[in-house]
Amino acid sequence: MSRREAICRYNLIINKLRKGHAAFTEISDYLQRESELQEYKFDVSVRTFQRDIKDIRSIYGIDISYSRSLKKYGIDPDGSQEVQDRILEAFDTMNALNLSDRLSGFIHFENRRAKGTENLYELLRAIKSRFQVSFVYQKFWENEASLRKVEPYALKEFKNRWYLLAKDLSKNGLRIFGLDRLSNLEISRNRFRATEAANVAEYFKHSFGIIIGEGSNAEEVILSFTRDQGKYIKSLPLRESQQILVDNELELRISLKLHVTFDLVQEILSHGPEVRVIQPESLVAQVKSSYENSVRRY
């Protein structure tokens, strides 16, 4: 049995169980059908299936457990649902990449990708172990790079870019660093006490993106989307705090509690004429000003 054949079988098992719990006989029948379709030998014994479960946990970090009450296998929901969802998303992408050599005419990947993911693992290790780190950081608006020493607290993703939330030791305050502008990462042996680390979720609670509205209170933001654009907003909410106020043939009106920041303004502008800001007035003024400045550029 080739390694490629085993990996393909793992993928099929995960796909089957993502749709719901299944008995071994159901999984076995599914693998048998796929064997006929793909001209591989995917059918397995119970013993091999148990070994596959261990390999899937090791390779993908996905736990498969047996429910005695259902007498079926299923993907273990324990742990962070958000983390597991992202693991499965990565799994879907990997599957597509594995097939891309045979389906190159049908799969078109986004070629625009931000850099910096090579530091994700080391930064996560430092965050978990509470080690101070240092790196060279280059701001987009400055010509000279600078050496930073920080206490890393958390990683955050926003619009396909990764950011580090950390306490800058030279400035004695929390800062956000883009991983695509970070180089020469070094993990020290100096540990820190996680004082602010526990408040990371609270730190971003009313933030859209990575900019924090320091010194200002979160406000109720009300947006009105056209009926068609509203369907996209319902399927992929802007924030988890999103609440629907009106949903009819004319509009989708939503409410969010957020700091009014540059990131929020840019998100609103990205929807063009499909959205109208109702409140607060300060946000209405910023969006109007942005459109007026854009027109002047032409």
SEDOMAR-808044 format. One record per atom (N, C-alpha, C): residue number from 1; chain; x, y, z. Coordinates in steps of 0.1 Angstrom, whole numbers. Example, Ala and Ser with C-alpha at 12.3 -4.5 7.8 and 13.67 -1.06 7.14 Angstrom:
<baros>
- 1:A:132:-57:78
- 1:A:123:-45:78
- 1:A:132:-33:78
- 2:A:128:-22:71
- 2:A:137:-11:71
- 2:A:129:0:79
</baros>
This chain:
<baros>
- 1:A:8:-12:0
- 1:A:0:0:0
- 1:A:9:12:0
- 2:A:6:22:-10
- 2:A:14:34:-10
- 2:A:10:44:0
- 3:A:19:53:3
- 3:A:16:63:13
- 3:A:5:72:8
- 4:A:6:75:-5
- 4:A:-5:84:-12
- 4:A:-18:77:-10
- 5:A:-19:64:-12
- 5:A:-32:57:-10
- 5:A:-37:58:4
- 6:A:-28:57:14
- 6:A:-32:59:28
- 6:A:-37:73:31
- 7:A:-30:83:26
- 7:A:-35:97:28
- 7:A:-48:99:22
- 8:A:-50:94:10
- 8:A:-63:96:3
- 8:A:-74:89:11
- 9:A:-71:77:17
- 9:A:-81:70:26
- 9:A:-84:79:38
- 10:A:-74:85:44
- 10:A:-77:93:56
- 10:A:-86:104:52
- 11:A:-84:110:41
- 11:A:-92:122:36
- 11:A:-107:117:34
- 12:A:-108:105:28
- 12:A:-122:100:26
- 12:A:-129:98:40
- 13:A:-122:92:49
- 13:A:-128:89:62
- 13:A:-132:102:69
- 14:A:-124:113:68
- 14:A:-128:126:74
- 14:A:-140:131:67
- 15:A:-140:131:54
- 15:A:-151:136:46
- 15:A:-164:129:50
- 16:A:-163:116:51
- 16:A:-175:108:55
- 16:A:-180:112:69
- 17:A:-172:114:79
- 17:A:-176:117:92
- 17:A:-180:132:94
- 18:A:-175:140:85
- 18:A:-179:154:86
- 18:A:-194:156:84
- 19:A:-200:146:76
- 19:A:-214:147:73
- 19:A:-223:141:84
- 20:A:-216:135:94
- 20:A:-224:129:105
- 20:A:-218:116:110
- 21:A:-222:111:121
- 21:A:-217:98:127
- 21:A:-220:87:117
- 22:A:-211:77:117
- 22:A:-213:66:108
- 22:A:-207:53:115
- 23:A:-214:42:113
- 23:A:-209:29:118
- 23:A:-198:25:109
- 24:A:-190:15:114
- 24:A:-178:10:107
- 24:A:-183:4:93
- 25:A:-194:-3:93
- 25:A:-199:-9:81
- 25:A:-203:2:71
- 26:A:-208:13:75
- 26:A:-211:24:66
- 26:A:-198:30:60
- 27:A:-188:32:69
- 27:A:-175:38:64
- 27:A:-169:28:55
- 28:A:-170:15:58
- 28:A:-164:5:49
- 28:A:-170:5:36
- 29:A:-184:5:35
- 29:A:-191:6:22
- 29:A:-187:18:14
- 30:A:-186:29:21
- 30:A:-182:42:14
- 30:A:-168:41:8
- 31:A:-159:35:16
- 31:A:-145:33:11
- 31:A:-145:23:-1
- 32:A:-153:13:-1
- 32:A:-154:3:-11
- 32:A:-159:10:-24
- 33:A:-169:19:-23
- 33:A:-174:26:-35
- 33:A:-164:35:-41
- 34:A:-156:42:-32
- 34:A:-146:51:-37
- 34:A:-134:43:-43
- 35:A:-132:31:-38
- 35:A:-122:23:-44
- 35:A:-125:20:-59
- 36:A:-138:17:-62
- 36:A:-142:14:-75
- 36:A:-141:26:-84
- 37:A:-144:38:-78
- 37:A:-145:50:-86
- 37:A:-130:56:-89
- 38:A:-121:54:-79
- 38:A:-108:60:-80
- 38:A:-97:50:-84
- 39:A:-101:38:-85
- 39:A:-92:27:-89
- 39:A:-80:26:-79
- 40:A:-84:27:-66
- 40:A:-75:25:-55
- 40:A:-81:14:-46
- 41:A:-73:9:-37
- 41:A:-78:-1:-28
- 41:A:-79:6:-14
- 42:A:-91:11:-11
- 42:A:-93:19:1
- 42:A:-99:11:12
- 43:A:-105:-1:9
- 43:A:-112:-9:19
- 43:A:-103:-14:30
- 44:A:-107:-13:42
- 44:A:-98:-16:54
- 44:A:-105:-26:63
- 45:A:-97:-32:71
- 45:A:-102:-40:82
- 45:A:-104:-31:95
- 46:A:-111:-36:105
- 46:A:-113:-29:117
- 46:A:-100:-25:123
- 47:A:-90:-34:123
- 47:A:-77:-31:129
- 47:A:-70:-20:121
- 48:A:-71:-20:108
- 48:A:-64:-9:100
- 48:A:-72:4:102
- 49:A:-85:3:104
- 49:A:-93:16:106
- 49:A:-89:22:119
- 50:A:-87:14:130
- 50:A:-82:19:143
- 50:A:-69:26:141
- 51:A:-60:20:133
- 51:A:-47:26:131
- 51:A:-48:39:123
- 52:A:-58:39:114
- 52:A:-60:52:106
- 52:A:-65:63:115
- 53:A:-73:60:125
- 53:A:-78:70:135
- 53:A:-66:77:142
- 54:A:-56:69:146
- 54:A:-44:74:153
- 54:A:-36:83:143
- 55:A:-35:78:130
- 55:A:-27:86:121
- 55:A:-34:99:117
- 56:A:-48:99:117
- 56:A:-55:111:114
- 56:A:-53:121:125
- 57:A:-53:116:138
- 57:A:-51:125:149
- 57:A:-37:131:148
- 58:A:-27:123:144
- 58:A:-13:128:144
- 58:A:-11:137:132
- 59:A:-16:135:121
- 59:A:-14:143:109
- 59:A:-22:155:109
- 60:A:-35:154:112
- 60:A:-44:165:110
- 60:A:-48:172:123
- 61:A:-46:165:134
- 61:A:-50:170:147
- 61:A:-65:169:149
- 62:A:-72:160:142
- 62:A:-86:157:142
- 62:A:-88:144:150
- 63:A:-96:145:160
- 63:A:-99:133:168
- 63:A:-112:126:164
- 64:A:-111:114:162
- 64:A:-123:106:158
- 64:A:-126:96:170
- 65:A:-138:96:175
- 65:A:-141:88:187
- 65:A:-154:79:184
- 66:A:-155:69:192
- 66:A:-166:60:190
- 66:A:-177:63:201
- 67:A:-189:64:197
- 67:A:-201:67:206
- 67:A:-207:54:209
- 68:A:-207:49:221
- 68:A:-213:37:225
- 68:A:-228:37:224
- 69:A:-234:49:227
- 69:A:-248:50:226
- 69:A:-253:50:212
- 70:A:-246:56:203
- 70:A:-250:56:189
- 70:A:-244:43:181
- 71:A:-234:38:187
- 71:A:-226:27:181
- 71:A:-221:31:167
- 72:A:-216:44:167
- 72:A:-211:49:155
- 72:A:-198:58:158
- 73:A:-191:60:148
- 73:A:-179:69:149
- 73:A:-183:83:145
- 74:A:-175:93:151
- 74:A:-178:107:147
- 74:A:-166:115:150
- 75:A:-165:127:145
- 75:A:-154:137:148
- 75:A:-157:143:161
- 76:A:-147:142:170
- 76:A:-149:146:184
- 76:A:-150:161:184
- 77:A:-161:166:190
- 77:A:-163:181:191
- 77:A:-156:188:202
- 78:A:-149:180:211
- 78:A:-142:186:222
- 78:A:-132:196:217
- 79:A:-129:206:226
- 79:A:-120:217:223
- 79:A:-126:228:216
- 80:A:-118:237:211
- 80:A:-124:249:205
- 80:A:-130:246:191
- 81:A:-143:250:190
- 81:A:-150:248:177
- 81:A:-143:256:166
- 82:A:-139:268:170
- 82:A:-133:277:160
- 82:A:-120:271:154
- 83:A:-112:265:164
- 83:A:-99:259:159
- 83:A:-102:247:151
- 84:A:-112:239:155
- 84:A:-115:227:147
- 84:A:-120:231:133
- 85:A:-128:241:132
- 85:A:-133:246:119
- 85:A:-122:250:110
- 86:A:-112:257:116
- 86:A:-101:261:108
- 86:A:-92:250:103
- 87:A:-91:239:112
- 87:A:-83:227:108
- 87:A:-90:221:96
- 88:A:-103:220:97
- 88:A:-111:213:86
- 88:A:-110:222:73
- 89:A:-110:235:75
- 89:A:-108:244:63
- 89:A:-95:241:56
- 90:A:-84:240:65
- 90:A:-71:237:59
- 90:A:-71:224:53
- 91:A:-78:214:58
- 91:A:-79:201:53
- 91:A:-86:202:39
- 92:A:-96:210:37
- 92:A:-103:211:24
- 92:A:-93:217:14
- 93:A:-85:227:18
- 93:A:-76:233:9
- 93:A:-65:223:5
- 94:A:-60:216:15
- 94:A:-50:206:12
- 94:A:-55:195:2
- 95:A:-67:191:3
- 95:A:-73:182:-6
- 95:A:-74:188:-20
- 96:A:-78:201:-21
- 96:A:-78:207:-34
- 96:A:-64:208:-40
- 97:A:-54:211:-32
- 97:A:-40:212:-37
- 97:A:-35:198:-42
- 98:A:-39:188:-35
- 98:A:-35:174:-39
- 98:A:-41:170:-52
- 99:A:-53:176:-56
- 99:A:-59:172:-68
- 99:A:-56:182:-79
- 100:A:-49:194:-76
- 100:A:-48:204:-85
- 100:A:-39:200:-98
- 101:A:-30:190:-96
- 101:A:-23:186:-108
- 101:A:-31:180:-118
- 102:A:-42:173:-114
- 102:A:-51:167:-123
- 102:A:-63:176:-127
- 103:A:-66:186:-119
- 103:A:-77:195:-122
- 103:A:-73:209:-124
- 104:A:-61:211:-129
- 104:A:-55:225:-130
- 104:A:-64:234:-138
- 105:A:-72:228:-148
- 105:A:-80:237:-156
- 105:A:-93:241:-149
- 106:A:-96:235:-137
- 106:A:-108:238:-130
- 106:A:-107:245:-117
- 107:A:-95:245:-111
- 107:A:-92:251:-98
- 107:A:-83:263:-100
- 108:A:-87:275:-95
- 108:A:-79:287:-97
- 108:A:-77:293:-83
- 109:A:-65:292:-78
- 109:A:-62:297:-64
- 109:A:-58:312:-65
- 110:A:-61:318:-54
- 110:A:-57:332:-52
- 110:A:-42:333:-51
- 111:A:-36:341:-60
- 111:A:-21:342:-60
- 111:A:-16:352:-51
- 112:A:-25:361:-46
- 112:A:-21:372:-37
- 112:A:-22:367:-23
- 113:A:-10:364:-17
- 113:A:-10:359:-3
- 113:A:0:368:5
- 114:A:-4:371:17
- 114:A:5:378:26
- 114:A:16:369:31
- 115:A:27:374:34
- 115:A:38:367:40
- 115:A:38:367:55
- 116:A:46:359:61
- 116:A:47:359:76
- 116:A:43:347:83
- 117:A:36:338:76
- 117:A:31:326:82
- 117:A:42:316:87
- 118:A:54:318:82
- 118:A:65:309:86
- 118:A:68:311:101
- 119:A:64:323:106
- 119:A:67:325:121
- 119:A:55:321:130
- 120:A:44:316:125
- 120:A:33:313:133
- 120:A:36:303:144
- 121:A:43:292:140
- 121:A:45:281:149
- 121:A:54:286:161
- 122:A:65:293:158
- 122:A:74:298:168
- 122:A:67:308:177
- 123:A:59:316:172
- 123:A:52:326:180
- 123:A:42:319:189
- 124:A:35:309:184
- 124:A:25:302:192
- 124:A:32:295:204
- 125:A:44:290:201
- 125:A:52:283:211
- 125:A:56:293:222
- 126:A:60:305:218
- 126:A:64:315:227
- 126:A:53:320:235
- 127:A:41:322:229
- 127:A:29:326:236
- 127:A:25:316:247
- 128:A:25:303:243
- 128:A:21:293:252
- 128:A:30:291:264
- 129:A:43:292:261
- 129:A:53:291:272
- 129:A:57:304:279
- 130:A:51:315:274
- 130:A:53:328:280
- 130:A:68:332:279
- 131:A:74:331:267
- 131:A:87:336:265
- 131:A:87:349:258
- 132:A:96:358:262
- 132:A:98:371:255
- 132:A:104:367:241
- 133:A:101:376:231
- 133:A:107:374:218
- 133:A:112:387:213
- 134:A:121:387:204
- 134:A:126:399:197
- 134:A:125:397:182
- 135:A:124:408:175
- 135:A:124:407:160
- 135:A:126:421:154
- 136:A:129:421:142
- 136:A:131:433:134
- 136:A:118:436:128
- 137:A:113:449:130
- 137:A:100:453:124
- 137:A:101:464:115
- 138:A:95:463:104
- 138:A:95:474:93
- 138:A:81:479:91
- 139:A:78:491:96
- 139:A:65:497:93
- 139:A:65:502:78
- 140:A:53:501:73
- 140:A:51:505:59
- 140:A:54:520:57
- 141:A:51:528:67
- 141:A:53:543:65
- 141:A:66:548:70
- 142:A:75:539:74
- 142:A:89:544:79
- 142:A:100:537:70
- 143:A:110:544:68
- 143:A:121:539:60
- 143:A:130:529:67
- 144:A:132:532:80
- 144:A:141:524:88
- 144:A:134:513:96
- 145:A:139:501:97
- 145:A:134:491:105
- 145:A:139:492:119
- 146:A:132:486:129
- 146:A:136:488:143
- 146:A:136:474:150
- 147:A:144:472:160
- 147:A:144:460:168
- 147:A:134:461:179
- 148:A:126:451:180
- 148:A:115:452:190
- 148:A:117:440:200
- 149:A:115:442:213
- 149:A:115:432:223
- 149:A:101:432:229
- 150:A:94:421:229
- 150:A:80:421:233
- 150:A:77:409:241
- 151:A:65:410:248
- 151:A:59:399:255
- 151:A:47:395:246
- 152:A:47:383:239
- 152:A:37:380:229
- 152:A:25:374:237
- 153:A:13:379:234
- 153:A:0:375:240
- 153:A:-9:367:232
- 154:A:-10:371:219
- 154:A:-20:364:210
- 154:A:-17:367:196
- 155:A:-23:358:187
- 155:A:-22:360:173
- 155:A:-36:362:168
- 156:A:-38:371:158
- 156:A:-51:374:153
- 156:A:-50:375:138
- 157:A:-60:369:131
- 157:A:-61:370:117
- 157:A:-71:380:112
- 158:A:-68:387:102
- 158:A:-77:397:96
- 158:A:-75:399:82
- 159:A:-84:396:73
- 159:A:-83:398:59
- 159:A:-71:391:53
- 160:A:-69:378:57
- 160:A:-59:370:51
- 160:A:-45:374:56
- 161:A:-44:382:66
- 161:A:-31:386:72
- 161:A:-31:382:87
- 162:A:-19:379:92
- 162:A:-18:376:106
- 162:A:-11:387:114
- 163:A:-16:389:126
- 163:A:-10:399:134
- 163:A:-7:394:148
- 164:A:3:400:154
- 164:A:7:396:168
- 164:A:3:407:178
- 165:A:-4:404:188
- 165:A:-7:413:199
- 165:A:3:411:210
- 166:A:11:421:213
- 166:A:22:419:223
- 166:A:24:432:230
- 167:A:30:431:242
- 167:A:35:442:250
- 167:A:49:446:245
- 168:A:50:458:240
- 168:A:63:463:236
- 168:A:70:468:248
- 169:A:81:462:251
- 169:A:88:465:264
- 169:A:95:478:264
- 170:A:98:484:252
- 170:A:104:497:252
- 170:A:94:508:253
- 171:A:81:505:249
- 171:A:71:515:250
- 171:A:61:512:262
- 172:A:63:500:268
- 172:A:55:496:279
- 172:A:40:497:276
- 173:A:36:492:265
- 173:A:22:492:261
- 173:A:19:482:251
- 174:A:6:479:249
- 174:A:2:469:239
- 174:A:3:474:225
- 175:A:8:466:216
- 175:A:9:470:202
- 175:A:5:458:193
- 176:A:2:461:181
- 176:A:-2:451:171
- 176:A:9:451:160
- 177:A:14:439:157
- 177:A:25:438:147
- 177:A:21:429:136
- 178:A:22:433:123
- 178:A:19:425:112
- 178:A:30:415:110
- 179:A:26:402:109
- 179:A:37:392:107
- 179:A:44:393:93
- 180:A:37:399:84
- 180:A:44:401:71
- 180:A:55:412:71
- 181:A:56:419:82
- 181:A:66:430:83
- 181:A:76:426:94
- 182:A:76:414:98
- 182:A:84:409:109
- 182:A:95:399:104
- 183:A:107:401:109
- 183:A:118:393:104
- 183:A:128:390:116
- 184:A:137:381:114
- 184:A:147:378:124
- 184:A:141:375:137
- 185:A:131:367:138
- 185:A:125:363:150
- 185:A:134:355:159
- 186:A:135:359:172
- 186:A:143:351:182
- 186:A:134:349:194
- 187:A:134:337:200
- 187:A:127:335:212
- 187:A:138:334:223
- 188:A:136:343:233
- 188:A:145:343:245
- 188:A:141:332:255
- 189:A:149:331:265
- 189:A:146:322:277
- 189:A:140:330:288
- 190:A:138:343:286
- 190:A:132:351:296
- 190:A:116:350:296
- 191:A:111:346:307
- 191:A:96:344:308
- 191:A:90:357:313
- 192:A:77:358:311
- 192:A:69:369:316
- 192:A:56:364:322
- 193:A:50:372:331
- 193:A:37:369:337
- 193:A:26:375:328
- 194:A:17:366:325
- 194:A:6:370:315
- 194:A:-4:378:323
- 195:A:-2:391:324
- 195:A:-12:400:331
- 195:A:-23:404:321
- 196:A:-19:409:309
- 196:A:-29:414:300
- 196:A:-34:402:291
- 197:A:-26:391:291
- 197:A:-29:380:281
- 197:A:-43:375:283
- 198:A:-48:374:295
- 198:A:-61:369:298
- 198:A:-72:378:293
- 199:A:-69:390:289
- 199:A:-79:400:285
- 199:A:-79:402:270
- 200:A:-73:393:262
- 200:A:-72:395:248
- 200:A:-86:395:242
- 201:A:-95:386:245
- 201:A:-108:386:239
- 201:A:-115:399:242
- 202:A:-114:404:254
- 202:A:-120:416:258
- 202:A:-114:428:250
- 203:A:-101:427:248
- 203:A:-94:437:240
- 203:A:-99:440:227
- 204:A:-103:429:220
- 204:A:-109:430:206
- 204:A:-124:429:206
- 205:A:-130:429:217
- 205:A:-145:426:218
- 205:A:-153:435:209
- 206:A:-150:448:209
- 206:A:-158:458:201
- 206:A:-149:464:189
- 207:A:-140:456:185
- 207:A:-131:460:174
- 207:A:-134:453:161
- 208:A:-135:461:150
- 208:A:-135:455:137
- 208:A:-121:455:131
- 209:A:-115:444:129
- 209:A:-102:444:124
- 209:A:-92:444:136
- 210:A:-81:451:133
- 210:A:-70:451:143
- 210:A:-67:464:150
- 211:A:-75:474:146
- 211:A:-73:487:152
- 211:A:-82:489:164
- 212:A:-77:492:175
- 212:A:-85:494:187
- 212:A:-88:508:189
- 213:A:-101:511:192
- 213:A:-105:525:195
- 213:A:-101:529:209
- 214:A:-88:531:211
- 214:A:-84:535:225
- 214:A:-88:549:228
- 215:A:-93:550:240
- 215:A:-98:564:244
- 215:A:-112:567:240
- 216:A:-118:558:233
- 216:A:-132:560:229
- 216:A:-141:549:233
- 217:A:-154:551:234
- 217:A:-163:541:237
- 217:A:-169:534:225
- 218:A:-172:522:226
- 218:A:-179:515:215
- 218:A:-193:521:213
- 219:A:-197:522:200
- 219:A:-210:528:197
- 219:A:-219:518:190
- 220:A:-232:521:190
- 220:A:-241:513:182
- 220:A:-240:517:167
- 221:A:-236:508:159
- 221:A:-234:511:145
- 221:A:-246:504:138
- 222:A:-254:512:130
- 222:A:-265:506:123
- 222:A:-263:508:108
- 223:A:-263:497:100
- 223:A:-261:497:86
- 223:A:-272:491:79
- 224:A:-276:497:67
- 224:A:-286:492:59
- 224:A:-281:487:46
- 225:A:-282:475:43
- 225:A:-278:469:30
- 225:A:-289:466:21
- 226:A:-286:466:8
- 226:A:-296:463:-2
- 226:A:-300:448:0
- 227:A:-312:445:-5
- 227:A:-317:431:-3
- 227:A:-307:420:-7
- 228:A:-301:422:-19
- 228:A:-292:412:-24
- 228:A:-279:411:-17
- 229:A:-273:423:-13
- 229:A:-261:423:-6
- 229:A:-263:418:8
- 230:A:-276:420:13
- 230:A:-279:415:27
- 230:A:-278:400:28
- 231:A:-280:393:17
- 231:A:-278:378:17
- 231:A:-264:374:20
- 232:A:-254:382:15
- 232:A:-240:379:18
- 232:A:-237:382:32
- 233:A:-243:393:37
- 233:A:-240:397:51
- 233:A:-246:387:61
- 234:A:-257:381:58
- 234:A:-263:371:66
- 234:A:-255:358:66
- 235:A:-250:355:55
- 235:A:-242:342:54
- 235:A:-228:343:60
- 236:A:-223:356:60
- 236:A:-210:358:66
- 236:A:-211:371:73
- 237:A:-215:371:86
- 237:A:-217:383:94
- 237:A:-204:391:95
- 238:A:-206:404:97
- 238:A:-194:413:98
- 238:A:-187:410:112
- 239:A:-195:408:122
- 239:A:-190:405:135
- 239:A:-200:395:142
- 240:A:-195:388:152
- 240:A:-204:379:160
- 240:A:-215:387:167
- 241:A:-213:400:170
- 241:A:-223:408:177
- 241:A:-234:413:168
- 242:A:-233:409:155
- 242:A:-243:414:145
- 242:A:-257:410:149
- 243:A:-266:420:149
- 243:A:-280:417:151
- 243:A:-289:422:140
- 244:A:-298:414:135
- 244:A:-307:419:124
- 244:A:-319:427:130
- 245:A:-320:439:125
- 245:A:-331:448:129
- 245:A:-343:447:119
- 246:A:-340:447:106
- 246:A:-350:446:96
- 246:A:-345:437:85
- 247:A:-354:428:80
- 247:A:-350:419:69
- 247:A:-363:417:61
- 248:A:-363:425:50
- 248:A:-375:424:41
- 248:A:-371:426:26
- 249:A:-380:428:18
- 249:A:-377:429:3
- 249:A:-369:441:-1
- 250:A:-369:451:8
- 250:A:-362:463:5
- 250:A:-348:464:11
- 251:A:-345:459:23
- 251:A:-332:460:29
- 251:A:-330:450:40
- 252:A:-317:449:43
- 252:A:-313:442:55
- 252:A:-306:452:64
- 253:A:-312:455:76
- 253:A:-307:465:85
- 253:A:-301:457:97
- 254:A:-288:460:100
- 254:A:-282:453:111
- 254:A:-276:463:121
- 255:A:-274:458:133
- 255:A:-268:466:144
- 255:A:-256:459:149
- 256:A:-245:467:152
- 256:A:-233:462:158
- 256:A:-228:471:168
- 257:A:-222:467:178
- 257:A:-215:475:188
- 257:A:-200:475:186
- 258:A:-195:487:180
- 258:A:-181:487:176
- 258:A:-175:501:179
- 259:A:-162:501:179
- 259:A:-154:513:179
- 259:A:-154:518:164
- 260:A:-156:530:162
- 260:A:-155:536:148
- 260:A:-140:538:145
- 261:A:-135:529:137
- 261:A:-121:530:133
- 261:A:-119:529:118
- 262:A:-106:531:114
- 262:A:-103:531:100
- 262:A:-107:518:93
- 263:A:-104:507:100
- 263:A:-108:494:95
- 263:A:-123:493:92
- 264:A:-131:498:101
- 264:A:-145:497:99
- 264:A:-150:506:87
- 265:A:-144:517:86
- 265:A:-147:526:75
- 265:A:-144:520:62
- 266:A:-132:513:61
- 266:A:-128:507:49
- 266:A:-137:495:45
- 267:A:-142:488:55
- 267:A:-151:477:53
- 267:A:-164:482:47
- 268:A:-169:493:52
- 268:A:-181:499:47
- 268:A:-179:504:33
- 269:A:-168:510:30
- 269:A:-166:515:17
- 269:A:-165:504:6
- 270:A:-160:492:11
- 270:A:-158:481:2
- 270:A:-171:476:-4
- 271:A:-183:479:3
- 271:A:-196:475:-2
- 271:A:-202:485:-11
- 272:A:-195:497:-13
- 272:A:-200:506:-23
- 272:A:-214:511:-21
- 273:A:-222:512:-31
- 273:A:-236:517:-30
- 273:A:-246:507:-24
- 274:A:-241:495:-21
- 274:A:-249:485:-15
- 274:A:-252:487:0
- 275:A:-246:497:6
- 275:A:-247:499:20
- 275:A:-249:514:23
- 276:A:-257:516:33
- 276:A:-259:530:38
- 276:A:-257:530:53
- 277:A:-249:540:58
- 277:A:-247:541:72
- 277:A:-259:549:78
- 278:A:-265:544:88
- 278:A:-276:551:95
- 278:A:-272:559:107
- 279:A:-264:552:115
- 279:A:-258:558:127
- 279:A:-245:551:131
- 280:A:-236:557:138
- 280:A:-237:571:144
- 280:A:-233:582:133
- 281:A:-236:594:136
- 281:A:-234:605:127
- 281:A:-219:607:124
- 282:A:-211:604:134
- 282:A:-196:605:131
- 282:A:-192:596:120
- 283:A:-197:584:120
- 283:A:-194:574:110
- 283:A:-200:578:96
- 284:A:-212:583:96
- 284:A:-218:589:84
- 284:A:-209:599:78
- 285:A:-204:608:86
- 285:A:-195:619:81
- 285:A:-182:614:75
- 286:A:-176:603:82
- 286:A:-164:598:77
- 286:A:-166:591:64
- 287:A:-176:584:62
- 287:A:-179:577:49
- 287:A:-181:587:38
- 288:A:-190:597:41
- 288:A:-192:608:31
- 288:A:-179:614:27
- 289:A:-171:618:37
- 289:A:-158:624:34
- 289:A:-149:615:25
- 290:A:-149:603:28
- 290:A:-141:593:20
- 290:A:-146:593:5
- 291:A:-159:593:3
- 291:A:-164:593:-11
- 291:A:-161:606:-18
- 292:A:-162:617:-10
- 292:A:-159:630:-16
- 292:A:-145:631:-20
- 293:A:-136:626:-12
- 293:A:-121:626:-15
- 293:A:-118:618:-27
- 294:A:-126:606:-28
- 294:A:-124:598:-40
- 294:A:-128:604:-53
- 295:A:-139:611:-52
- 295:A:-144:618:-64
- 295:A:-134:629:-68
- 296:A:-128:636:-59
- 296:A:-118:647:-62
- 296:A:-106:641:-69
- 297:A:-102:629:-65
- 297:A:-91:622:-71
- 297:A:-93:620:-86
- 298:A:-105:620:-91
- 298:A:-108:618:-105
- 298:A:-111:631:-112
</baros>
